[in-house]
Every structure is written in C-alpha cells, then in structure tokens.
Amino acid sequence: MWLFAFIPVIAATAGAAWTVFSRPGPSTVGAIQHFAAGVVFYAAAGELLPEAVEQGAIWPVVLGGGAGIVVMLLLRRVGDRFEDSQVGLLSVSTLDSFIDGLVLGLAFAIGQSQGLLLAIALGIEFLFLGLAIAGSFAKTAGSRTVIAMTFGVALAVPVGVLAALPASALPGSWQAAAFAFGLVALLYLVTEELLVEAHEKPETNWGTAMFFVGFLCLTIIDELLIGG
C-alpha cells in the first residue's frame, strides 16, 4: 500500500524535473490536464460513488458531501487570496495534496485494487501539479530547489493516507460520509481546477479528446484489476 501512496510523489517530482529541464508547451500541458481530469473523474464515479451509495444511508452522504463542498470552497478562497504569492501557492498545494492523500487512504479502506486505481489517477494529476509548481518557481529558484520543493509538497499525500487509515474501522454511516467527502473533493478537482485551467490553454481536438482517453484507460485498468 505504501508503495502505491508514493506514486503521486514520484509523478509530481517527475513533472517538476520535466519543466525545469524541458518545459512542455501549452497544448501539451492542456492535454495532460484533460487526461488527468478523465482518470480522476472515473476514480470518483467508479469507486467512491458506489461505496457511498452502497451504505444505504442518505444523511451521512449528504453531511459528508456538504462538508466536502465547504472545505473545497474554503480552499479555493484561500487559493484566490494568495494566488500571487509563491508561499501561498506552496501552502495551498500542500493542503490540497493532504486532502488528496485522505481520499487515497479512503480508497485503500475499500480495497487494495481501489487504492491502486486511485493512486494511478492521482499520479497523473500530480504530474501536472509538478508542472505547475515548477513553472511558478523556475525563474526565481534553482533547478534542485524547485524539484525539492515539489517533492516536499507531494509528500503530504502519504501523510494524508496515514491520517485516513482509521476510516476502515469506522461504522458504516461514518464510512459513507467519508466516501461522500472524498467524492466531492475529486469532482471539485476535475470541474473547478483541471478542466478550468485546461480551457485557459489553446484548445485542440486531440487535447480535448484526452479527457475521454483518460476515462477509458482507467476503465480498462479497473476491469483488468477486477479480472486479476
């Protein structure tokens, strides 16, 4: 499990190194964002949503989802306030990474294959995170410093996984609330971050198609894991 939890860390570090040594073009970054949105959307709809609904209790889902909405909107407000501050960017990115780690821990609470599936999805997302952080610091910090900062931010993921481990021992209603919280967090990531930022880049047909490619790729991986 812990090896899988470090997939996003490795991906973010690779993204930072890619940006530092060979900065990708806007169209490539937009395609990566679309692809990441597709795989994260499948992880939310295909894994966390069924688990939240399967518990059979409405109010825990409503409360957990409501808490997720509040937390993500607060996170956006903080991000907007410090969007021009590099320290603010690192702080918000670290908190966002911790929340992603919590969601990944919830996926591991469902099962090993679910955790692996979400780790792959977050790996694609964190590849873009590495691109974003490195792009913001490339002109003001050295290459090693940029890569080290990105690595440090991404380490919040396994910390979040550790914090979420007790969820597997919670009663069913609490688990339903936790899954609903994770579902909202992932859907927010897709609709309000990845796709919004992707549409700020030059639009290309192949870039847009990458959303569906990502969705289908994770669908196939999920089926292979179940078959295995």
N, C-alpha and C positions, 0 to 999 in steps of 0.2 A: 504493500500500500504506500509506504513512504517513498519508494522509488517513483511511483506514479505521481505523487504530490509534487515532485521536483520537476516534472515535465514543463509546467509553465515557467519555472525559474530558468531552466535551460533555454526555453524558447525566447524569453524576454532578453536574456543575455546575448543570444544569437542575433536578435533583431537590432540590439544596440551596436554590436560589432559590425553588422551589415551596413548600418547607417554611417558609422564612423569611417569605415574603410571604402565603402562604395555605395553612396547614397542612392536609393531607388527613386525612380521618377514618380510624379503624382498619380499617373494612371495605374502603375503597379501597386502603389500604396492603397488606392481606392479599390482595386481588385482584391487585395488581401483583406480589407475591411469587409467587403461584401461576402467573401468566402467565410471569414470568421463569424459574421452575423448568421450565415446559414447553418453552420455547425452548432453554434450556441443556441440558436432557435430550436434545432432538433433536440438538443440535450434538454431544453426546458420542456418542450411539448411532448417528447417521447419518454422522458424519465421522471422528472419531478411532478409534472401534472398528473399522470396516472397514480402516483403514490399518494398525492394529496387527496385525490378524489376517492381512492380505494378505501380510505379510513372510514368513509361513510358519515362523517360529521361535518355539517356545514359551518357552524360558528367558529371552530378552530381555523378552518380555511379562510374565512372572512377576516378574522382577527390577525392571523399570520400574514395574509396578503396585505391587509391595511397597514400593518407595521412595516412591511417591506416598502410600500408606497411612501410612507412618511420618511423612512430612513433614506431612500434613494433621492427623494426631493430635497431633503436637507443636505445630502451630499452634493447635489447639483448646485444648490445655493452657495455652499461653501466654495465649490469649484469656480463658480462665476465670480465670486468676490475676490478670489486670489488668482484669477486666470493669467494675470500679467506678472505674477511673482513666481520665480523658479522654486523658491522654498515652498510656496503654497502648492505648486504643481506636484512636487515630491510628496508632500504631506497627504494631499487628496489621493494621489496614485497609490500610496501605501495603504491608506484606509480602504480604498476600493479593492486592492489586492487581498487584504484581510477578509473582506466580505466574500470575495470570490473563493477564498480558502474555506470559509464557513460552508458555502454552498457545496464545494467539493467534498468536504467532510460529511455533509448530509447524504451526498450520492454514495459515498463509501458505506454509510449506515444502511443504505438499501441493499447493496451487494458489491462484490469486487468488480464485476463487469460494468456495472453502472458507474462506479468510481473511475474506472479506466476510460470509459466513454467520455465522461465529463472532463477528465484530465486532458484528453486529446483536444476537446473543444476549447478548453481554456488555453492550451498550448498555442493554438492558432491565434486566439485573442491576444495572448501575451507577446507573441511575435510582433504584433502591431504596437503594443504598449512599449516594447523596446525601441521600435522605430520612432515613436512619438517623443519619448523621453530624450533619446539621443539627439533627435532633431532640434529639441529646445535648448540643449546644452552644448551642442557641437562647436559653437563659435566662442563659448566662454570658458570651456574646460578642456583639459587634455583627454586624449582617447581613453587611457586607462581609467581616469577618474569617471568619465561618462559611463563606461561599461561597469565599473564597480558600483556606481550609484544605482544603475538599473538593476543589477544583481541584488543589491540591498533592498530595493523596493519590492522585487518579486519574492524575496524570502518571507514576506508577510503571508504568502499563500500557505506554505506548510504550517505556519503558526496558526492560521485560521482553521486548517484541517484538525490540528490538535485540539483547538478550542471547541470544535463541533463534535468530537468523538463521544461525549456523554449523551448526545442525541439518540444514539442507538438503544439506550436504556430507558428512555422516556416513555410514558404511557402513550397509547395510540393517538389521543386527541392532541397532545403536545407535539408528537411527530408530524401530524397533519398540519399544524400551524407552522412548524419549522419548514416543511416542504413547500408550503404556500409562500412563505417568506423568500425562500430560495428561488422559487418560480418567478416571482415579481422581480427579484434582483437580476435574473438572467434576461427576462424580457425587457427590462429597462435598459440593460446593456445593449441589446440588439436595436431597439427602436429609438432610443434617445442619445446613444453615443456612436456606435459603429456605423449605422446607416446614415445618421445625420451628418457625421463627419465625412463619410464616403461620398455623399452627394455634393459636398463642397469641392470635390476634386473634379477634373474633366470627366464627363460621362462618356463611357464607351459601352458598346453592346456586350463585349466579352467580359468587361468588368462587372456589369450588372448580372450577367449570367452566372458569375461565380457564386452568388448567393445560393442559387439552386444547385449548383455543383457541390457546394459545401454541405447543403442539406442532404442531398442524395448520397454523398460519400459517407456521412456519419450514419445514415440509414443502413447502408451496406455493411459498415463495420459493426453496427449493432446486431444485425442479423447473423454475421459471422461469429460474433461472440456468443450469441444465444445458441447457435448451432454447435459451437465448440464445447 
